[in-house]
Amino acid sequence: MSLAHDAKGRVYVLDQVNGRVVRHGVDGKADATSNIRLRSPQDLAVAADGSMAVLDRLGDKAIAFYDEGGALRGQLPLEGEGVEETGLLTGVFIDGKDVYVEREHGALVNIGDTAGNPAEPRKEIPGRPTRDGTGFLNAGITDAMAGRAWVSVIDRATGDHRFTRELRLKAEIRHLQLLDSDKGGTIYFAAEMHQDPAEEWILLTCLDSLKGIPIGSAVLPANTLPEETFRDLTVLDDGGVVLAHRTDQGVTYQTYECN
């Protein structure tokens, strides 16, 4: 259903059907499994210390918190200040020790911290926090048929608008797949593209953090199977992305870099 990574480069896979998170080491081998006692877990985020926040927006309508060893630290309800309809949440994110949920691909609401303590009061931030700590990210589609999208950054220290960059991707945009950054500040934006006859792929674009100038790109295979997933891409701290590529033969986890 989703995947994430930690500061050691280990990849965490959320297996909703079997109610677990499986951790893979840098060699690709599974090295730990954590049982998740939520009815419909859909997304997860991993802190620098390996602790996890797992989002269930439809079943239990809660976030569960786990330590690096997989032990449950606590569980917090989603409904409350800033979150009226949990089904409209579009992800869970960790910034330092603060845990946020994203409301309709827009503002993020602080639910609590990685220890499972509730946020009192709940504060909001105006986008996804960049991993270098300097900004907040937003993105959207201007004209899907024309392949036009945009990425913007708000400066974290001042609250000022840093830039908005339009991207012309030269094919129909089906939907956005990724908006994140690495620890060096490089921004990663990906969209699933479509072009007749029935050709689909993921276009990954890397942008510099100061003006949003494109500095590289890569073409990744699109997932076209009917099974629902919540997140298919994660950005590594030192750069590059991991794609969960699903086929009839199973799922492989592949790394890509912008060239």
C-alpha positions in Angstrom: 0.0 0.0 0.0 2.9 2.4 0.7 6.6 2.6 1.3 9.1 4.8 3.2 12.7 4.8 4.2 14.9 5.8 7.2 18.2 7.6 7.6 20.1 4.4 7.3 18.7 3.8 3.8 16.4 0.9 4.9 13.1 0.7 3.0 9.8 0.0 4.9 6.9 -1.6 3.1 3.3 -1.3 4.4 1.5 -4.6 3.7 -2.1 -3.8 4.4 -3.5 -7.3 3.5 -1.3 -9.0 6.1 -1.4 -6.1 8.6 2.4 -5.6 8.8 5.3 -3.4 7.9 8.3 -5.2 6.5 11.7 -3.5 6.7 14.3 -4.2 4.1 18.0 -3.5 4.7 20.3 -1.7 2.2 21.1 -5.2 0.7 17.4 -5.5 -0.2 16.8 -8.4 2.2 13.9 -8.3 4.7 15.4 -7.9 8.2 12.4 -7.0 10.4 8.6 -7.3 10.5 6.2 -5.2 12.6 2.6 -6.2 13.2 0.1 -3.3 12.6 -3.1 -3.4 14.5 -5.2 -1.1 12.3 -8.1 -2.1 10.2 -7.2 -0.1 7.0 -3.6 1.2 7.2 -2.8 3.1 4.0 0.3 5.2 4.5 3.4 5.4 6.7 6.3 7.7 7.5 9.6 6.9 9.2 11.5 9.2 11.5 15.3 9.5 11.6 15.5 7.2 14.6 13.5 4.4 12.8 10.2 5.0 14.6 7.1 4.9 12.5 3.7 6.6 12.1 1.1 4.6 10.3 -2.1 6.3 8.9 -5.6 4.7 8.9 -7.9 7.4 7.6 -10.9 5.1 6.8 -11.1 2.3 9.4 -9.9 3.2 12.8 -9.4 6.9 11.7 -6.2 7.1 13.7 -2.5 7.2 13.5 -0.5 4.5 15.3 3.0 5.1 16.5 5.7 2.4 16.7 9.3 2.4 17.9 12.2 1.1 15.8 11.6 -2.4 17.1 8.0 -2.4 16.1 6.5 -1.9 19.6 3.3 0.2 19.8 4.0 3.6 21.5 0.5 5.0 21.2 -2.5 5.8 19.0 -4.1 9.2 18.3 -7.5 9.9 16.7 -7.4 11.9 13.4 -10.7 13.7 13.9 -10.5 17.1 15.7 -9.1 20.5 15.1 -8.1 20.9 11.5 -9.4 17.5 10.4 -13.1 17.3 9.9 -13.2 14.5 7.2 -10.5 11.9 7.6 -11.3 10.4 4.1 -9.9 13.6 2.5 -6.4 13.1 4.1 -3.7 12.5 1.5 -0.7 11.3 3.5 1.3 11.2 6.7 4.6 13.1 7.2 7.3 13.4 9.9 9.3 16.6 10.4 11.8 16.1 13.2 9.6 14.6 15.9 6.4 16.2 14.7 3.9 14.0 12.9 1.5 15.7 10.3 -1.4 14.6 8.1 -2.0 16.3 4.8 -5.4 17.7 4.0 -6.4 17.4 0.3 -2.8 17.8 -1.0 -2.7 21.2 0.8 -2.0 22.3 4.3 -0.6 19.8 6.9 -2.0 19.4 10.4 0.2 18.5 13.3 -1.4 15.5 15.1 1.3 14.7 17.6 4.9 13.6 18.0 6.7 10.3 17.3 6.3 9.3 20.9 2.5 9.3 20.5 1.9 12.5 22.5 -1.0 14.6 21.1 -0.4 18.1 19.7 -2.1 20.7 21.9 -3.1 22.8 20.1 -2.8 21.4 16.6 -0.8 23.7 14.4 -0.8 23.8 10.6 2.0 24.3 8.1 1.4 25.5 4.4 2.9 22.5 2.6 5.2 19.5 2.8 8.4 20.4 4.7 11.6 20.1 2.7 14.1 17.7 4.2 16.8 20.4 4.4 14.5 22.4 6.7 14.3 25.5 4.6 10.9 25.4 2.9 7.4 24.0 2.4 6.5 22.3 -0.9 3.2 22.5 -2.9 2.4 21.2 -6.4 -0.6 20.8 -8.7 -1.9 20.3 -12.2 -2.6 23.4 -14.4 -3.9 21.6 -17.5 -3.8 17.8 -17.5 -4.4 17.3 -21.2 -1.7 19.7 -22.1 0.8 18.3 -19.6 1.2 21.5 -17.6 1.9 21.3 -13.8 3.5 23.6 -11.2 5.7 23.3 -8.2 6.1 26.1 -5.6 8.1 26.6 -2.4 7.4 28.8 0.6 10.4 29.9 2.6 10.2 28.4 6.1 12.1 31.1 8.0 10.2 34.1 6.6 7.0 32.7 5.2 7.7 34.4 1.9 6.9 32.8 -1.5 10.3 31.6 -2.9 9.2 30.5 -6.4 6.5 28.9 -8.5 7.8 26.9 -11.5 5.6 25.7 -14.3 6.5 22.4 -15.9 5.5 21.6 -19.4 5.7 17.8 -19.6 4.6 17.3 -23.3 2.0 14.6 -22.7 -1.2 14.1 -20.8 -0.9 14.0 -17.0 -2.9 11.2 -15.4 -2.1 12.1 -11.8 0.8 13.3 -9.6 2.9 10.6 -8.0 5.6 12.4 -5.9 6.5 15.7 -4.3 9.4 15.5 -1.9 13.1 16.5 -1.4 16.4 15.1 -0.3 18.6 16.3 2.5 20.6 18.4 0.0 17.4 20.4 -0.9 16.9 18.9 -4.4 13.1 18.7 -5.1 11.7 15.6 -6.7 8.4 15.8 -8.7 6.9 12.9 -10.5 3.7 12.5 -12.6 2.1 9.5 -14.3 1.9 10.4 -18.0 -0.2 9.0 -20.8 0.1 9.1 -24.6 -2.0 7.3 -27.2 -1.9 4.5 -28.2 -2.2 3.3 -24.5 1.3 4.2 -23.4 1.9 5.1 -19.8 5.0 6.0 -17.8 6.2 8.0 -14.8 8.2 11.1 -15.5 10.5 12.1 -12.6 11.8 15.7 -12.6 14.4 17.1 -10.2 14.5 20.8 -9.4 17.0 23.1 -7.7 15.8 24.4 -4.3 16.3 28.1 -4.9 14.6 28.9 -8.1 13.0 25.6 -9.1 15.1 25.2 -12.3 14.9 21.6 -13.6 18.3 20.0 -13.2 17.6 16.4 -14.4 14.9 13.9 -15.1 14.2 10.1 -15.5 11.6 7.9 -17.0 10.2 5.2 -14.7 7.8 2.3 -15.5 4.2 3.0 -14.5 2.1 0.7 -12.4 -1.0 -0.3 -14.4 -2.4 -3.2 -12.4 -5.9 -2.6 -10.8 -4.8 -3.1 -7.2 -5.0 0.1 -5.1 -1.9 1.6 -3.6 -1.4 4.9 -1.7 2.3 5.7 -2.3 4.7 4.0 -4.9 7.7 6.3 -4.6 10.0 7.5 -1.8 13.0 9.9 -2.0 16.3 8.8 -0.3 18.1 11.2 2.0 21.2 11.3 -0.2 19.3 11.6 -3.5 17.5 9.2 -5.8 14.1 7.5 -5.5 12.9 4.0 -4.8 9.9 2.8 -6.9 7.6 0.0 -5.9 7.1 -1.6 -9.3 4.1 -4.0 -9.4 3.7 -6.6 -12.1 1.8 -10.0 -12.3 5.0 -11.6 -11.1 5.1 -9.5 -7.9 6.6 -6.3 -6.6 10.2 -5.2 -7.0 11.9 -2.2 -5.4 14.0 -0.3 -7.9 16.2 2.8 -7.5 16.4 5.7 -10.0 18.3 9.0 -10.2 17.7 12.1 -12.3 20.2 12.4 -15.2 
